[in-house]
Amino acid sequence: MENLFSYGTLRDENVQRAVFNRSLNGVSDAIIGYRLETVTITDSSAIAISGMTVHQILEPTGQDSDQIEGTLFQISDSELQLADAYEDAAYKRVQVRLRSGAQAWVYVRA
């Protein structure tokens, strides 16, 4: 299983059903050293799934005082690939340590 931290559309149950074909159960956590910005996405399938062209995106600040709340999910390797396919080219997946100490994948600005 893989840890995936979400702060945006992957927390939405309708998006989860469209991407993973199921609802995810997660726990609250936070990422440290990032701030939220917005980005206009261009991937037509991601827009169709989320219903939005403007999404949130993480920008690194390196400041411990900058913390973004979100949800930590456990998903399979194949589901992680599905999440990769859903995310727009504006994002890249990186591994981070969350406030809880858990290591997780998260999507940040590419």
Biopython code that builds the backbone (N, CA, C, O; Angstrom):
import numpy as np
from Bio.PDB.StructureBuilder import StructureBuilder

atoms = [
    (1, "MET", "N", (0.837, -1.190, 0.000)),
    (1, "MET", "CA", (0.000, 0.000, 0.000)),
    (1, "MET", "C", (0.880, 1.252, 0.000)),
    (1, "MET", "O", (2.006, 1.244, 0.498)),
    (2, "GLU", "N", (0.341, 2.308, -0.564)),
    (2, "GLU", "CA", (1.032, 3.590, -0.656)),
    (2, "GLU", "C", (0.256, 4.644, 0.122)),
    (2, "GLU", "O", (-0.975, 4.617, 0.147)),
    (3, "ASN", "N", (0.963, 5.568, 0.754)),
    (3, "ASN", "CA", (0.332, 6.706, 1.404)),
    (3, "ASN", "C", (0.233, 7.834, 0.393)),
    (3, "ASN", "O", (1.208, 8.162, -0.282)),
    (4, "LEU", "N", (-0.955, 8.429, 0.292)),
    (4, "LEU", "CA", (-1.187, 9.564, -0.584)),
    (4, "LEU", "C", (-1.846, 10.667, 0.234)),
    (4, "LEU", "O", (-2.903, 10.457, 0.828)),
    (5, "PHE", "N", (-1.222, 11.844, 0.266)),
    (5, "PHE", "CA", (-1.773, 12.992, 0.964)),
    (5, "PHE", "C", (-2.501, 13.871, -0.045)),
    (5, "PHE", "O", (-1.945, 14.244, -1.078)),
    (6, "SER", "N", (-3.743, 14.195, 0.266)),
    (6, "SER", "CA", (-4.525, 15.052, -0.615)),
    (6, "SER", "C", (-4.989, 16.296, 0.123)),
    (6, "SER", "O", (-5.420, 16.230, 1.274)),
    (7, "TYR", "N", (-4.895, 17.415, -0.548)),
    (7, "TYR", "CA", (-5.344, 18.704, -0.028)),
    (7, "TYR", "C", (-6.400, 19.315, -0.956)),
    (7, "TYR", "O", (-6.892, 20.414, -0.701)),
    (8, "GLY", "N", (-6.743, 18.606, -2.023)),
    (8, "GLY", "CA", (-7.627, 19.175, -3.033)),
    (8, "GLY", "C", (-8.700, 18.216, -3.500)),
    (8, "GLY", "O", (-9.388, 17.587, -2.695)),
    (9, "THR", "N", (-8.836, 18.112, -4.828)),
    (9, "THR", "CA", (-9.981, 17.413, -5.404)),
    (9, "THR", "C", (-10.023, 15.915, -5.105)),
    (9, "THR", "O", (-11.101, 15.320, -5.128)),
    (10, "LEU", "N", (-8.889, 15.299, -4.828)),
    (10, "LEU", "CA", (-8.917, 13.855, -4.526)),
    (10, "LEU", "C", (-9.582, 13.549, -3.186)),
    (10, "LEU", "O", (-9.780, 12.381, -2.852)),
    (11, "ARG", "N", (-9.927, 14.577, -2.416)),
    (11, "ARG", "CA", (-10.696, 14.373, -1.182)),
    (11, "ARG", "C", (-12.191, 14.308, -1.467)),
    (11, "ARG", "O", (-12.966, 13.895, -0.604)),
    (12, "ASP", "N", (-12.601, 14.708, -2.653)),
    (12, "ASP", "CA", (-14.015, 14.724, -3.029)),
    (12, "ASP", "C", (-14.467, 13.313, -3.398)),
    (12, "ASP", "O", (-13.832, 12.656, -4.223)),
    (13, "GLU", "N", (-15.547, 12.849, -2.802)),
    (13, "GLU", "CA", (-16.003, 11.475, -3.028)),
    (13, "GLU", "C", (-16.347, 11.215, -4.488)),
    (13, "GLU", "O", (-16.072, 10.127, -4.992)),
    (14, "ASN", "N", (-16.942, 12.184, -5.181)),
    (14, "ASN", "CA", (-17.274, 11.984, -6.593)),
    (14, "ASN", "C", (-16.015, 11.837, -7.438)),
    (14, "ASN", "O", (-15.988, 11.032, -8.370)),
    (15, "VAL", "N", (-14.987, 12.594, -7.129)),
    (15, "VAL", "CA", (-13.709, 12.474, -7.831)),
    (15, "VAL", "C", (-13.089, 11.108, -7.535)),
    (15, "VAL", "O", (-12.586, 10.443, -8.440)),
    (16, "GLN", "N", (-13.126, 10.696, -6.273)),
    (16, "GLN", "CA", (-12.581, 9.386, -5.898)),
    (16, "GLN", "C", (-13.268, 8.262, -6.672)),
    (16, "GLN", "O", (-12.606, 7.355, -7.176)),
    (17, "ARG", "N", (-14.585, 8.326, -6.762)),
    (17, "ARG", "CA", (-15.315, 7.278, -7.491)),
    (17, "ARG", "C", (-14.943, 7.270, -8.975)),
    (17, "ARG", "O", (-14.835, 6.206, -9.585)),
    (18, "ALA", "N", (-14.751, 8.443, -9.544)),
    (18, "ALA", "CA", (-14.388, 8.523, -10.959)),
    (18, "ALA", "C", (-12.964, 8.042, -11.201)),
    (18, "ALA", "O", (-12.698, 7.388, -12.210)),
    (19, "VAL", "N", (-12.042, 8.355, -10.288)),
    (19, "VAL", "CA", (-10.626, 8.004, -10.475)),
    (19, "VAL", "C", (-10.344, 6.573, -10.034)),
    (19, "VAL", "O", (-9.685, 5.823, -10.754)),
    (20, "PHE", "N", (-10.842, 6.184, -8.847)),
    (20, "PHE", "CA", (-10.491, 4.894, -8.240)),
    (20, "PHE", "C", (-11.611, 3.860, -8.292)),
    (20, "PHE", "O", (-11.401, 2.696, -7.951)),
    (21, "ASN", "N", (-12.800, 4.285, -8.719)),
    (21, "ASN", "CA", (-13.973, 3.424, -8.742)),
    (21, "ASN", "C", (-14.402, 2.983, -7.339)),
    (21, "ASN", "O", (-15.003, 1.923, -7.165)),
    (22, "ARG", "N", (-14.080, 3.820, -6.337)),
    (22, "ARG", "CA", (-14.487, 3.557, -4.961)),
    (22, "ARG", "C", (-14.266, 4.830, -4.138)),
    (22, "ARG", "O", (-13.566, 5.749, -4.566)),
    (23, "SER", "N", (-14.872, 4.864, -2.958)),
    (23, "SER", "CA", (-14.641, 5.948, -2.009)),
    (23, "SER", "C", (-13.460, 5.574, -1.125)),
    (23, "SER", "O", (-13.296, 4.409, -0.761)),
    (24, "LEU", "N", (-12.647, 6.552, -0.783)),
    (24, "LEU", "CA", (-11.485, 6.316, 0.068)),
    (24, "LEU", "C", (-11.776, 6.737, 1.498)),
    (24, "LEU", "O", (-12.522, 7.687, 1.735)),
    (25, "ASN", "N", (-11.189, 6.029, 2.444)),
    (25, "ASN", "CA", (-11.226, 6.423, 3.849)),
    (25, "ASN", "C", (-9.848, 6.936, 4.210)),
    (25, "ASN", "O", (-8.838, 6.316, 3.879)),
    (26, "GLY", "N", (-9.812, 8.068, 4.887)),
    (26, "GLY", "CA", (-8.526, 8.650, 5.245)),
    (26, "GLY", "C", (-8.553, 9.267, 6.623)),
    (26, "GLY", "O", (-9.576, 9.270, 7.307)),
    (27, "VAL", "N", (-7.404, 9.791, 7.017)),
    (27, "VAL", "CA", (-7.266, 10.465, 8.309)),
    (27, "VAL", "C", (-6.692, 11.859, 8.065)),
    (27, "VAL", "O", (-5.944, 12.086, 7.114)),
    (28, "SER", "N", (-7.059, 12.774, 8.940)),
    (28, "SER", "CA", (-6.559, 14.142, 8.835)),
    (28, "SER", "C", (-5.066, 14.185, 9.110)),
    (28, "SER", "O", (-4.563, 13.481, 9.986)),
    (29, "ASP", "N", (-4.370, 15.012, 8.360)),
    (29, "ASP", "CA", (-2.941, 15.236, 8.553)),
    (29, "ASP", "C", (-2.620, 16.584, 7.925)),
    (29, "ASP", "O", (-3.525, 17.283, 7.471)),
    (30, "ALA", "N", (-1.373, 16.950, 7.892)),
    (30, "ALA", "CA", (-0.977, 18.221, 7.290)),
    (30, "ALA", "C", (0.417, 18.099, 6.699)),
    (30, "ALA", "O", (1.234, 17.293, 7.144)),
    (31, "ILE", "N", (0.668, 18.915, 5.690)),
    (31, "ILE", "CA", (1.989, 19.011, 5.086)),
    (31, "ILE", "C", (2.613, 20.318, 5.570)),
    (31, "ILE", "O", (1.944, 21.348, 5.642)),
    (32, "ILE", "N", (3.887, 20.261, 5.896)),
    (32, "ILE", "CA", (4.592, 21.407, 6.468)),
    (32, "ILE", "C", (5.552, 21.977, 5.425)),
    (32, "ILE", "O", (6.198, 21.242, 4.678)),
    (33, "GLY", "N", (5.627, 23.311, 5.395)),
    (33, "GLY", "CA", (6.576, 23.968, 4.508)),
    (33, "GLY", "C", (6.043, 24.257, 3.116)),
    (33, "GLY", "O", (6.819, 24.433, 2.177)),
    (34, "TYR", "N", (4.729, 24.307, 2.979)),
    (34, "TYR", "CA", (4.088, 24.599, 1.703)),
    (34, "TYR", "C", (2.947, 25.581, 1.915)),
    (34, "TYR", "O", (2.404, 25.701, 3.013)),
    (35, "ARG", "N", (2.589, 26.290, 0.831)),
    (35, "ARG", "CA", (1.402, 27.140, 0.831)),
    (35, "ARG", "C", (0.553, 26.764, -0.380)),
    (35, "ARG", "O", (1.056, 26.208, -1.356)),
    (36, "LEU", "N", (-0.735, 27.073, -0.303)),
    (36, "LEU", "CA", (-1.646, 26.787, -1.411)),
    (36, "LEU", "C", (-1.703, 27.952, -2.373)),
    (36, "LEU", "O", (-1.778, 29.111, -1.965)),
    (37, "GLU", "N", (-1.667, 27.634, -3.654)),
    (37, "GLU", "CA", (-1.877, 28.578, -4.745)),
    (37, "GLU", "C", (-2.968, 27.978, -5.633)),
    (37, "GLU", "O", (-3.467, 26.886, -5.360)),
    (38, "THR", "N", (-3.328, 28.685, -6.677)),
    (38, "THR", "CA", (-4.278, 28.131, -7.640)),
    (38, "THR", "C", (-3.580, 27.956, -8.980)),
    (38, "THR", "O", (-2.601, 28.635, -9.289)),
    (39, "VAL", "N", (-4.106, 27.035, -9.759)),
    (39, "VAL", "CA", (-3.577, 26.773, -11.090)),
    (39, "VAL", "C", (-4.761, 26.456, -12.008)),
    (39, "VAL", "O", (-5.717, 25.795, -11.602)),
    (40, "THR", "N", (-4.683, 26.929, -13.227)),
    (40, "THR", "CA", (-5.686, 26.591, -14.231)),
    (40, "THR", "C", (-5.185, 25.354, -14.964)),
    (40, "THR", "O", (-4.125, 25.370, -15.590)),
    (41, "ILE", "N", (-5.971, 24.282, -14.874)),
    (41, "ILE", "CA", (-5.564, 23.037, -15.522)),
    (41, "ILE", "C", (-6.133, 22.984, -16.937)),
    (41, "ILE", "O", (-7.111, 23.661, -17.255)),
    (42, "THR", "N", (-5.508, 22.173, -17.773)),
    (42, "THR", "CA", (-5.905, 22.088, -19.177)),
    (42, "THR", "C", (-6.303, 20.678, -19.602)),
    (42, "THR", "O", (-6.820, 20.490, -20.703)),
    (43, "ASP", "N", (-6.070, 19.688, -18.747)),
    (43, "ASP", "CA", (-6.393, 18.307, -19.098)),
    (43, "ASP", "C", (-7.911, 18.133, -19.108)),
    (43, "ASP", "O", (-8.560, 18.256, -18.069)),
    (44, "SER", "N", (-8.472, 17.848, -20.278)),
    (44, "SER", "CA", (-9.932, 17.785, -20.416)),
    (44, "SER", "C", (-10.566, 16.689, -19.572)),
    (44, "SER", "O", (-11.678, 16.870, -19.077)),
    (45, "SER", "N", (-9.889, 15.557, -19.392)),
    (45, "SER", "CA", (-10.479, 14.490, -18.576)),
    (45, "SER", "C", (-10.472, 14.871, -17.094)),
    (45, "SER", "O", (-11.424, 14.552, -16.382)),
    (46, "ALA", "N", (-9.431, 15.539, -16.614)),
    (46, "ALA", "CA", (-9.395, 15.994, -15.222)),
    (46, "ALA", "C", (-10.457, 17.058, -14.985)),
    (46, "ALA", "O", (-11.093, 17.079, -13.931)),
    (47, "ILE", "N", (-10.651, 17.943, -15.963)),
    (47, "ILE", "CA", (-11.697, 18.969, -15.844)),
    (47, "ILE", "C", (-13.071, 18.306, -15.804)),
    (47, "ILE", "O", (-13.929, 18.704, -15.016)),
    (48, "ALA", "N", (-13.284, 17.299, -16.648)),
    (48, "ALA", "CA", (-14.567, 16.597, -16.675)),
    (48, "ALA", "C", (-14.846, 15.901, -15.349)),
    (48, "ALA", "O", (-15.986, 15.887, -14.885)),
    (49, "ILE", "N", (-13.820, 15.326, -14.738)),
    (49, "ILE", "CA", (-13.998, 14.610, -13.472)),
    (49, "ILE", "C", (-14.265, 15.574, -12.324)),
    (49, "ILE", "O", (-15.186, 15.362, -11.536)),
    (50, "SER", "N", (-13.464, 16.632, -12.226)),
    (50, "SER", "CA", (-13.596, 17.556, -11.088)),
    (50, "SER", "C", (-14.686, 18.597, -11.304)),
    (50, "SER", "O", (-15.247, 19.122, -10.342)),
    (51, "GLY", "N", (-14.987, 18.896, -12.569)),
    (51, "GLY", "CA", (-15.957, 19.927, -12.877)),
    (51, "GLY", "C", (-15.390, 21.332, -12.755)),
    (51, "GLY", "O", (-16.144, 22.305, -12.760)),
    (52, "MET", "N", (-14.060, 21.451, -12.645)),
    (52, "MET", "CA", (-13.427, 22.757, -12.441)),
    (52, "MET", "C", (-12.172, 22.881, -13.301)),
    (52, "MET", "O", (-11.478, 21.894, -13.545)),
    (53, "THR", "N", (-11.890, 24.088, -13.752)),
    (53, "THR", "CA", (-10.630, 24.337, -14.452)),
    (53, "THR", "C", (-9.578, 24.911, -13.507)),
    (53, "THR", "O", (-8.383, 24.827, -13.793)),
    (54, "VAL", "N", (-10.002, 25.489, -12.391)),
    (54, "VAL", "CA", (-9.072, 26.055, -11.421)),
    (54, "VAL", "C", (-8.978, 25.112, -10.227)),
    (54, "VAL", "O", (-9.972, 24.828, -9.559)),
    (55, "HIS", "N", (-7.769, 24.637, -9.977)),
    (55, "HIS", "CA", (-7.513, 23.717, -8.868)),
    (55, "HIS", "C", (-6.501, 24.344, -7.913)),
    (55, "HIS", "O", (-5.859, 25.342, -8.239)),
    (56, "GLN", "N", (-6.371, 23.747, -6.738)),
    (56, "GLN", "CA", (-5.338, 24.159, -5.789)),
    (56, "GLN", "C", (-4.046, 23.430, -6.119)),
    (56, "GLN", "O", (-4.063, 22.327, -6.665)),
    (57, "ILE", "N", (-2.921, 24.063, -5.779)),
    (57, "ILE", "CA", (-1.612, 23.454, -5.996)),
    (57, "ILE", "C", (-0.681, 23.903, -4.884)),
    (57, "ILE", "O", (-0.782, 25.028, -4.395)),
    (58, "LEU", "N", (0.223, 23.020, -4.486)),
    (58, "LEU", "CA", (1.175, 23.335, -3.417)),
    (58, "LEU", "C", (2.435, 23.971, -3.983)),
    (58, "LEU", "O", (2.982, 23.536, -4.996)),
    (59, "GLU", "N", (2.875, 25.020, -3.291)),
    (59, "GLU", "CA", (4.151, 25.685, -3.584)),
    (59, "GLU", "C", (5.021, 25.548, -2.343)),
    (59, "GLU", "O", (4.556, 25.855, -1.246)),
    (60, "PRO", "N", (6.265, 25.097, -2.473)),
    (60, "PRO", "CA", (7.134, 24.980, -1.298)),
    (60, "PRO", "C", (7.553, 26.356, -0.785)),
    (60, "PRO", "O", (7.840, 27.268, -1.561)),
    (61, "THR", "N", (7.580, 26.484, 0.542)),
    (61, "THR", "CA", (8.077, 27.711, 1.175)),
    (61, "THR", "C", (9.277, 27.429, 2.053)),
    (61, "THR", "O", (10.100, 28.313, 2.291)),
    (62, "GLY", "N", (9.384, 26.174, 2.546)),
    (62, "GLY", "CA", (10.463, 25.826, 3.460)),
    (62, "GLY", "C", (10.253, 26.348, 4.867)),
    (62, "GLY", "O", (11.125, 26.182, 5.720)),
    (63, "GLN", "N", (9.123, 26.971, 5.127)),
    (63, "GLN", "CA", (8.834, 27.542, 6.439)),
    (63, "GLN", "C", (7.953, 26.580, 7.251)),
    (63, "GLN", "O", (6.870, 26.202, 6.805)),
    (64, "ASP", "N", (8.420, 26.192, 8.435)),
    (64, "ASP", "CA", (7.633, 25.288, 9.286)),
    (64, "ASP", "C", (6.287, 25.878, 9.673)),
    (64, "ASP", "O", (5.355, 25.135, 9.981)),
    (65, "SER", "N", (6.169, 27.199, 9.663)),
    (65, "SER", "CA", (4.912, 27.850, 10.030)),
    (65, "SER", "C", (3.843, 27.690, 8.947)),
    (65, "SER", "O", (2.659, 27.898, 9.212)),
    (66, "ASP", "N", (4.251, 27.325, 7.736)),
    (66, "ASP", "CA", (3.299, 27.105, 6.642)),
    (66, "ASP", "C", (2.862, 25.649, 6.649)),
    (66, "ASP", "O", (3.646, 24.751, 6.342)),
    (67, "GLN", "N", (1.601, 25.425, 7.003)),
    (67, "GLN", "CA", (1.055, 24.074, 7.080)),
    (67, "GLN", "C", (-0.294, 24.032, 6.378)),
    (67, "GLN", "O", (-1.144, 24.896, 6.591)),
    (68, "ILE", "N", (-0.478, 23.027, 5.544)),
    (68, "ILE", "CA", (-1.719, 22.844, 4.811)),
    (68, "ILE", "C", (-2.385, 21.564, 5.306)),
    (68, "ILE", "O", (-1.804, 20.480, 5.254)),
    (69, "GLU", "N", (-3.609, 21.713, 5.782)),
    (69, "GLU", "CA", (-4.392, 20.570, 6.250)),
    (69, "GLU", "C", (-4.897, 19.773, 5.055)),
    (69, "GLU", "O", (-5.169, 20.326, 3.989)),
    (70, "GLY", "N", (-5.015, 18.478, 5.250)),
    (70, "GLY", "CA", (-5.528, 17.609, 4.207)),
    (70, "GLY", "C", (-5.854, 16.245, 4.762)),
    (70, "GLY", "O", (-6.067, 16.080, 5.964)),
    (71, "THR", "N", (-5.891, 15.269, 3.877)),
    (71, "THR", "CA", (-6.264, 13.906, 4.250)),
    (71, "THR", "C", (-5.218, 12.930, 3.737)),
    (71, "THR", "O", (-4.769, 13.022, 2.595)),
    (72, "LEU", "N", (-4.838, 11.993, 4.598)),
    (72, "LEU", "CA", (-3.900, 10.935, 4.252)),
    (72, "LEU", "C", (-4.691, 9.671, 3.936)),
    (72, "LEU", "O", (-5.438, 9.157, 4.768)),
    (73, "PHE", "N", (-4.506, 9.184, 2.713)),
    (73, "PHE", "CA", (-5.182, 7.969, 2.259)),
    (73, "PHE", "C", (-4.158, 6.867, 2.048)),
    (73, "PHE", "O", (-2.998, 7.142, 1.743)),
    (74, "GLN", "N", (-4.585, 5.622, 2.210)),
    (74, "GLN", "CA", (-3.784, 4.471, 1.813)),
    (74, "GLN", "C", (-4.436, 3.885, 0.575)),
    (74, "GLN", "O", (-5.618, 3.540, 0.578)),
    (75, "ILE", "N", (-3.637, 3.778, -0.494)),
    (75, "ILE", "CA", (-4.134, 3.249, -1.758)),
    (75, "ILE", "C", (-3.140, 2.234, -2.297)),
    (75, "ILE", "O", (-1.995, 2.171, -1.851)),
    (76, "SER", "N", (-3.585, 1.450, -3.249)),
    (76, "SER", "CA", (-2.715, 0.436, -3.850)),
    (76, "SER", "C", (-1.768, 1.092, -4.860)),
    (76, "SER", "O", (-1.958, 2.242, -5.255)),
    (77, "ASP", "N", (-0.754, 0.341, -5.265)),
    (77, "ASP", "CA", (0.173, 0.822, -6.297)),
    (77, "ASP", "C", (-0.577, 1.160, -7.587)),
    (77, "ASP", "O", (-0.305, 2.181, -8.219)),
    (78, "SER", "N", (-1.517, 0.303, -7.971)),
    (78, "SER", "CA", (-2.262, 0.558, -9.212)),
    (78, "SER", "C", (-3.149, 1.793, -9.066)),
    (78, "SER", "O", (-3.345, 2.525, -10.036)),
    (79, "GLU", "N", (-3.686, 2.036, -7.873)),
    (79, "GLU", "CA", (-4.486, 3.246, -7.659)),
    (79, "GLU", "C", (-3.608, 4.493, -7.695)),
    (79, "GLU", "O", (-4.059, 5.553, -8.129)),
    (80, "LEU", "N", (-2.363, 4.378, -7.243)),
    (80, "LEU", "CA", (-1.444, 5.509, -7.332)),
    (80, "LEU", "C", (-1.205, 5.872, -8.801)),
    (80, "LEU", "O", (-1.093, 7.050, -9.139)),
    (81, "GLN", "N", (-1.129, 4.872, -9.665)),
    (81, "GLN", "CA", (-0.980, 5.123, -11.099)),
    (81, "GLN", "C", (-2.228, 5.804, -11.666)),
    (81, "GLN", "O", (-2.129, 6.657, -12.547)),
    (82, "LEU", "N", (-3.404, 5.420, -11.152)),
    (82, "LEU", "CA", (-4.644, 6.079, -11.579)),
    (82, "LEU", "C", (-4.650, 7.542, -11.150)),
    (82, "LEU", "O", (-5.104, 8.406, -11.900)),
    (83, "ALA", "N", (-4.150, 7.824, -9.949)),
    (83, "ALA", "CA", (-4.055, 9.213, -9.482)),
    (83, "ALA", "C", (-3.094, 9.996, -10.366)),
    (83, "ALA", "O", (-3.363, 11.148, -10.704)),
    (84, "ASP", "N", (-1.981, 9.384, -10.744)),
    (84, "ASP", "CA", (-1.034, 10.036, -11.653)),
    (84, "ASP", "C", (-1.712, 10.407, -12.975)),
    (84, "ASP", "O", (-1.501, 11.496, -13.509)),
    (85, "ALA", "N", (-2.523, 9.489, -13.491)),
    (85, "ALA", "CA", (-3.202, 9.733, -14.759)),
    (85, "ALA", "C", (-4.236, 10.851, -14.637)),
    (85, "ALA", "O", (-4.466, 11.588, -15.596)),
    (86, "TYR", "N", (-4.858, 10.983, -13.472)),
    (86, "TYR", "CA", (-5.863, 12.031, -13.237)),
    (86, "TYR", "C", (-5.231, 13.412, -13.155)),
    (86, "TYR", "O", (-5.787, 14.377, -13.680)),
    (87, "GLU", "N", (-4.081, 13.519, -12.508)),
    (87, "GLU", "CA", (-3.479, 14.831, -12.271)),
    (87, "GLU", "C", (-2.984, 15.468, -13.568)),
    (87, "GLU", "O", (-2.427, 14.798, -14.437)),
    (88, "ASP", "N", (-3.198, 16.748, -13.672)),
    (88, "ASP", "CA", (-2.815, 17.550, -14.826)),
    (88, "ASP", "C", (-1.292, 17.668, -14.907)),
    (88, "ASP", "O", (-0.596, 17.409, -13.926)),
    (89, "ALA", "N", (-0.779, 18.058, -16.069)),
    (89, "ALA", "CA", (0.664, 18.234, -16.270)),
    (89, "ALA", "C", (1.254, 19.326, -15.385)),
    (89, "ALA", "O", (2.475, 19.416, -15.253)),
    (90, "ALA", "N", (0.410, 20.157, -14.776)),
    (90, "ALA", "CA", (0.895, 21.197, -13.865)),
    (90, "ALA", "C", (1.450, 20.607, -12.572)),
    (90, "ALA", "O", (2.145, 21.294, -11.823)),
    (91, "TYR", "N", (1.145, 19.331, -12.305)),
    (91, "TYR", "CA", (1.526, 18.673, -11.056)),
    (91, "TYR", "C", (2.624, 17.643, -11.278)),
    (91, "TYR", "O", (2.751, 17.057, -12.354)),
    (92, "LYS", "N", (3.407, 17.442, -10.234)),
    (92, "LYS", "CA", (4.320, 16.304, -10.177)),
    (92, "LYS", "C", (4.145, 15.664, -8.804)),
    (92, "LYS", "O", (3.757, 16.327, -7.842)),
    (93, "ARG", "N", (4.433, 14.378, -8.729)),
    (93, "ARG", "CA", (4.283, 13.642, -7.467)),
    (93, "ARG", "C", (5.637, 13.557, -6.789)),
    (93, "ARG", "O", (6.628, 13.156, -7.399)),
    (94, "VAL", "N", (5.670, 13.948, -5.492)),
    (94, "VAL", "CA", (6.889, 13.856, -4.691)),
    (94, "VAL", "C", (6.553, 13.192, -3.363)),
    (94, "VAL", "O", (5.396, 13.165, -2.943)),
    (95, "GLN", "N", (7.582, 12.655, -2.708)),
    (95, "GLN", "CA", (7.376, 12.048, -1.400)),
    (95, "GLN", "C", (7.808, 13.037, -0.319)),
    (95, "GLN", "O", (8.857, 13.674, -0.424)),
    (96, "VAL", "N", (6.976, 13.155, 0.725)),
    (96, "VAL", "CA", (7.227, 14.105, 1.811)),
    (96, "VAL", "C", (6.933, 13.436, 3.153)),
    (96, "VAL", "O", (6.303, 12.380, 3.220)),
    (97, "ARG", "N", (7.407, 14.078, 4.212)),
    (97, "ARG", "CA", (7.048, 13.671, 5.568)),
    (97, "ARG", "C", (5.965, 14.622, 6.058)),
    (97, "ARG", "O", (6.121, 15.841, 5.980)),
    (98, "LEU", "N", (4.871, 14.067, 6.560)),
    (98, "LEU", "CA", (3.752, 14.866, 7.039)),
    (98, "LEU", "C", (3.925, 15.218, 8.514)),
    (98, "LEU", "O", (4.833, 14.717, 9.178)),
    (99, "ARG", "N", (3.056, 16.075, 9.014)),
    (99, "ARG", "CA", (3.115, 16.503, 10.413)),
    (99, "ARG", "C", (3.075, 15.309, 11.366)),
    (99, "ARG", "O", (3.715, 15.330, 12.417)),
    (100, "SER", "N", (2.323, 14.265, 10.998)),
    (100, "SER", "CA", (2.205, 13.072, 11.839)),
    (100, "SER", "C", (3.491, 12.245, 11.856)),
    (100, "SER", "O", (3.658, 11.371, 12.707)),
    (101, "GLY", "N", (4.392, 12.520, 10.923)),
    (101, "GLY", "CA", (5.606, 11.721, 10.762)),
    (101, "GLY", "C", (5.511, 10.711, 9.638)),
    (101, "GLY", "O", (6.514, 10.103, 9.263)),
    (102, "ALA", "N", (4.305, 10.522, 9.091)),
    (102, "ALA", "CA", (4.110, 9.568, 7.996)),
    (102, "ALA", "C", (4.785, 10.072, 6.723)),
    (102, "ALA", "O", (4.789, 11.270, 6.439)),
    (103, "GLN", "N", (5.356, 9.138, 5.960)),
    (103, "GLN", "CA", (5.873, 9.427, 4.623)),
    (103, "GLN", "C", (4.713, 9.250, 3.656)),
    (103, "GLN", "O", (3.973, 8.270, 3.751)),
    (104, "ALA", "N", (4.543, 10.187, 2.725)),
    (104, "ALA", "CA", (3.425, 10.100, 1.790)),
    (104, "ALA", "C", (3.789, 10.748, 0.469)),
    (104, "ALA", "O", (4.655, 11.619, 0.393)),
    (105, "TRP", "N", (3.105, 10.300, -0.562)),
    (105, "TRP", "CA", (3.179, 10.955, -1.863)),
    (105, "TRP", "C", (2.224, 12.136, -1.844)),
    (105, "TRP", "O", (1.174, 12.083, -1.203)),
    (106, "VAL", "N", (2.588, 13.200, -2.546)),
    (106, "VAL", "CA", (1.733, 14.375, -2.683)),
    (106, "VAL", "C", (2.010, 15.014, -4.036)),
    (106, "VAL", "O", (3.115, 14.904, -4.568)),
    (107, "TYR", "N", (1.008, 15.677, -4.587)),
    (107, "TYR", "CA", (1.165, 16.365, -5.857)),
    (107, "TYR", "C", (1.438, 17.848, -5.604)),
    (107, "TYR", "O", (0.687, 18.517, -4.895)),
    (108, "VAL", "N", (2.523, 18.347, -6.195)),
    (108, "VAL", "CA", (2.944, 19.734, -6.046)),
    (108, "VAL", "C", (3.151, 20.325, -7.435)),
    (108, "VAL", "O", (3.057, 19.613, -8.435)),
    (109, "ARG", "N", (3.431, 21.616, -7.501)),
    (109, "ARG", "CA", (3.658, 22.267, -8.798)),
    (109, "ARG", "C", (4.853, 21.634, -9.505)),
    (109, "ARG", "O", (5.923, 21.469, -8.920)),
    (110, "ALA", "N", (4.652, 21.286, -10.768)),
    (110, "ALA", "CA", (5.705, 20.654, -11.571)),
    (110, "ALA", "C", (6.802, 21.655, -11.912)),
    (110, "ALA", "O", (7.772, 21.303, -12.583)),
]
sb = StructureBuilder()
sb.init_structure("model")
sb.init_model(0)
sb.init_chain("A")
sb.init_seg("    ")
for serial, (resi, resn, name, xyz) in enumerate(atoms, 1):
    if name == "N":
        sb.init_residue(resn, " ", resi, " ")
    sb.init_atom(name, np.array(xyz, "f"), 0.0, 1.0, " ", f" {name:<3s}", serial, name[0])
structure = sb.get_structure()
